Amino acid sequence: MKKVNFLPSDDNQCGWFHLSDQRQATPSHTGTTSTRWTVVGAGLTGLAAARRLAEHFPDDEIILLEAQEVGYGSSGRNSGFAIDLPHNIGASDYIGDPTQAGMQLKLNLKAQNSIKQLVEQHHIECQLSTAGKYQAAVEPRGLSVLKAYQQGLDKLEQDYQLISESELPDHLGTRFYKKALYTPGTLLLQPAALVKGLANALPKNVSLYENTPVSSVEYGKKITLHHLHGQIVTDQLLLTNNAFASHFGFLPRKILPIFTYASLTRVLSADEQHDLGGLPHWGVIPADPFGSTLRRTPDNRILVRNSLSFNPSGQHNPSFLRKALKRHRLSFENRFPMLSQVDFEYTWGGAMGLTRNHQGHFGPLATNVHAAVGCNGLGITRGTSTGTLLADWIAGDHNELIDFLLTSSGPSANPPEPLLSLGINFSLHRGQHRAGKEC
Ligand SMILES: Cc1cc2nc3c(=O)[nH]c(=O)nc-3n(C[C@H](O)[C@H](O)[C@H](O)COP(=O)(O)OP(=O)(O)OC[C@H]3O[C@@H](n4cnc5c(N)ncnc54)[C@H](O)[C@@H]3O)c2cc1C
């Protein structure tokens, strides 16, 4: 019997979760159920996998288990950039090998199409827009990343627009940045509203049980998942629980729960919107990966995301949240001195499943156990496509995207504790320090 030592426990301050429509969580699972298919983790990856399995096997019941409520985990906590382009922060030009980058682009476009189609079909109100993204820089290091990224985009034959320091205030209001590279293909959205909507629209043969954390597992020809009020005996298990996969006994120390943090202001008044200037709605990602992500939302709030911490349990830590809030305030006031009186209404954190070599795991883990985990901070598109393709592969489909994922090297190994924590904390500290004003 494998005990799951740590269960998800996120803070209760995620603005996206509270500002999206309330929904009644589905009941927790109780008693004993035998089934053919069980998916663990109802984030973007698990929702996509369960939906697709249900389409492949319309006569089977698909059980989808979620430890918290849908939208409460990282899939509802992110900055809402559904990015089309490869975003390989391990490569100097963010693109890396062009063949791999081309496949990554196909995966991301597949996910975007699926999100757009489901949002339209099920009338999901999640502020979805084709606003694109600005990758912006202020420090010399960031400016050289933009130059390299520009070359990478040329290599991939992708459209972009370079925006100079003097033009940027007309786009973003702020005079903070020296240059930006605008790419038009990113979708921006309200992530908690999206996943809540996707959960409400699951096919009839998916049984979603929320607030049902799996606390131990017996592996074998059949797999038994135990939780506080019962058990599920399943023929096939799909793990889509991202940073928590290692607690199920797989990929030890390979998918690292690195937390990042976001704050959202109150709604800007009409005068404040006027003082800010720029376009009504935009998203900025930093040239330096340790810098700040920003958004001006369609309902006129500003989002700031930065700060990273290693929380080995995968659970939130209030002291890291307090530190992040201080940094958010500083980053916000540096960029928007005209809004210095505007308070944050919400500040929260969430786990990303990061891997050392930026590769996720896709495919088999053990007999009758399969996984799509390790989204590396890009789960909106990557999770949506890998969840769908995992179900396709299990159903016997083959195509170039499945082959690409199955032949990827997968996440690389890391040293054991205490070296692991020492190494990661050192890298995070150095990266955040080096980011300078980008943060
Ligand atoms: C602040 C922040 C900003 C980000 N910004 C972006 C962005 O702009 N764009 C982007 O693409 N990505 C972004 N990310 C990353 C993105 O949120 C993740 O990549 C994405 O959530 C991964 O989706 P997932 O479904 O694979 O995993 P998750 O969303 O982590 O879902 C896994 C689910 O498994 C459940 N679970 C775990 N263990 C158990 C158990 N024992 N029993 C039952 N259920 C369990 C968890 O509760 C969770 O809901 C950001 C993340 C954060 C925190």
PDBQT file of the ligand as one rigid body, heavy atoms in Angstrom, charges set to zero:
ROOT
HETATM    1  C1  LIG A 501       0.212  31.984 -10.114  1.00  0.00    +0.000 C 
HETATM    2  C2  LIG A 501       0.363  31.057 -11.305  1.00  0.00    +0.000 A 
HETATM    3  C3  LIG A 501       0.406  31.592 -12.591  1.00  0.00    +0.000 A 
HETATM    4  C4  LIG A 501       0.488  30.734 -13.700  1.00  0.00    +0.000 A 
HETATM    5  N1  LIG A 501       0.331  31.271 -14.951  1.00  0.00    +0.000 NA
HETATM    6  C5  LIG A 501       0.146  30.457 -16.017  1.00  0.00    +0.000 A 
HETATM    7  C6  LIG A 501      -0.246  30.971 -17.268  1.00  0.00    +0.000 A 
HETATM    8  O1  LIG A 501      -0.463  32.174 -17.438  1.00  0.00    +0.000 OA
HETATM    9  N2  LIG A 501      -0.387  30.111 -18.298  1.00  0.00    +0.000 N 
HETATM   10  C7  LIG A 501      -0.221  28.751 -18.147  1.00  0.00    +0.000 A 
HETATM   11  O2  LIG A 501      -0.368  28.002 -19.113  1.00  0.00    +0.000 OA
HETATM   12  N3  LIG A 501       0.096  28.218 -16.943  1.00  0.00    +0.000 NA
HETATM   13  C8  LIG A 501       0.283  29.028 -15.882  1.00  0.00    +0.000 A 
HETATM   14  N4  LIG A 501       0.554  28.497 -14.646  1.00  0.00    +0.000 N 
HETATM   15  C9  LIG A 501       0.730  27.036 -14.525  1.00  0.00    +0.000 C 
HETATM   16  C10 LIG A 501      -0.614  26.285 -14.611  1.00  0.00    +0.000 C 
HETATM   17  O3  LIG A 501      -1.487  26.732 -13.612  1.00  0.00    +0.000 OA
HETATM   18  C11 LIG A 501      -0.361  24.795 -14.451  1.00  0.00    +0.000 C 
HETATM   19  O4  LIG A 501       0.567  24.406 -15.442  1.00  0.00    +0.000 OA
HETATM   20  C12 LIG A 501      -1.669  24.024 -14.617  1.00  0.00    +0.000 C 
HETATM   21  O5  LIG A 501      -2.515  24.297 -13.534  1.00  0.00    +0.000 OA
HETATM   22  C13 LIG A 501      -1.408  22.533 -14.713  1.00  0.00    +0.000 C 
HETATM   23  O6  LIG A 501      -2.663  21.910 -14.861  1.00  0.00    +0.000 OA
HETATM   24  P1  LIG A 501      -2.870  20.420 -14.366  1.00  0.00    +0.000 P 
HETATM   25  O7  LIG A 501      -4.290  20.070 -14.575  1.00  0.00    +0.000 OA
HETATM   26  O8  LIG A 501      -1.844  19.545 -15.007  1.00  0.00    +0.000 OA
HETATM   27  O9  LIG A 501      -2.491  20.439 -12.826  1.00  0.00    +0.000 OA
HETATM   28  P2  LIG A 501      -3.248  21.181 -11.613  1.00  0.00    +0.000 P 
HETATM   29  O10 LIG A 501      -3.943  22.386 -12.069  1.00  0.00    +0.000 OA
HETATM   30  O11 LIG A 501      -2.231  21.291 -10.525  1.00  0.00    +0.000 OA
HETATM   31  O12 LIG A 501      -4.349  20.107 -11.221  1.00  0.00    +0.000 OA
HETATM   32  C14 LIG A 501      -4.018  18.928 -10.515  1.00  0.00    +0.000 C 
HETATM   33  C15 LIG A 501      -5.168  18.623  -9.593  1.00  0.00    +0.000 C 
HETATM   34  O13 LIG A 501      -4.872  17.398  -8.924  1.00  0.00    +0.000 OA
HETATM   35  C16 LIG A 501      -5.478  17.458  -7.655  1.00  0.00    +0.000 C 
HETATM   36  N5  LIG A 501      -4.853  16.443  -6.780  1.00  0.00    +0.000 N 
HETATM   37  C17 LIG A 501      -3.553  16.379  -6.396  1.00  0.00    +0.000 A 
HETATM   38  N6  LIG A 501      -3.373  15.351  -5.539  1.00  0.00    +0.000 NA
HETATM   39  C18 LIG A 501      -4.586  14.739  -5.392  1.00  0.00    +0.000 A 
HETATM   40  C19 LIG A 501      -5.043  13.630  -4.618  1.00  0.00    +0.000 A 
HETATM   41  N7  LIG A 501      -4.246  12.967  -3.748  1.00  0.00    +0.000 N 
HETATM   42  N8  LIG A 501      -6.354  13.267  -4.740  1.00  0.00    +0.000 NA
HETATM   43  C20 LIG A 501      -7.195  13.940  -5.591  1.00  0.00    +0.000 A 
HETATM   44  N9  LIG A 501      -6.806  15.011  -6.313  1.00  0.00    +0.000 NA
HETATM   45  C21 LIG A 501      -5.518  15.417  -6.220  1.00  0.00    +0.000 A 
HETATM   46  C22 LIG A 501      -5.185  18.895  -7.197  1.00  0.00    +0.000 C 
HETATM   47  O14 LIG A 501      -6.062  19.344  -6.176  1.00  0.00    +0.000 OA
HETATM   48  C23 LIG A 501      -5.345  19.678  -8.493  1.00  0.00    +0.000 C 
HETATM   49  O15 LIG A 501      -6.604  20.296  -8.629  1.00  0.00    +0.000 OA
HETATM   50  C24 LIG A 501       0.568  29.321 -13.513  1.00  0.00    +0.000 A 
HETATM   51  C25 LIG A 501       0.557  28.786 -12.215  1.00  0.00    +0.000 A 
HETATM   52  C26 LIG A 501       0.449  29.636 -11.126  1.00  0.00    +0.000 A 
HETATM   53  C27 LIG A 501       0.403  29.035  -9.746  1.00  0.00    +0.000 C 
ENDROOT
TORSDOF 0
